[in-house]
Amino acid sequence: MTTKEAQHFVSNKIRKLRDEGYPQRQAVAIALEIARDRGYKVPAINRMERT
């Protein structure tokens, strides 16, 4: 379960990365990795699921 703070952090980071030109999937992966590095509890990326 992720916290509201973690969700807010990841959402803002994705928005910034998209503004920098990263594709959606890459921005999500980078944002989640940064969040984990900063100690947020966020789910792992399911690499089998393609949307």
N, C-alpha and C positions, 0 to 999 in steps of 0.2 A: 504494500500500500504506500503510495507516495503522499507526501504532505502538500498542502496548498502552497507553501513556500517553494518546494521543489518544482511543482507544476508551473508556478509563476516564473521561476528562474529559467526552466527549460523553454517555456513559451517565448520569453523575451529573447533568449539566446537564438532560438530558431529564427525569429523575426529579423534579428540583426544579421545572421548568416545569410538569409534569403536576400536581404537588402544588399549584401556584399556580392551576390551573384551565385551562391551555392545552390545546386539543385535541392529540392525538398528532402529527398531521402538522405542525401549526404548531410544536410543541415541538421536533420533529426539525429543522425548517428553522432555527429560531432557534439551537439548540445548535450546528449545523454552521457557521452564520455566525459565531457567537462564537468557535468553535474556530479557524476560518480567520483571524479578526482577531487572535487570539493567536499565530498562527504555526504551528499544527498543520497537518499535511498530511492533509486529509480529502477524500473524494470529493465531486464536485459532485452536486447533487440532480438526478435524472433527472425532469424535469417531464412527460415523456410517459408515465411509468409510474404508474398509479393502482392502489393496493392497498387 
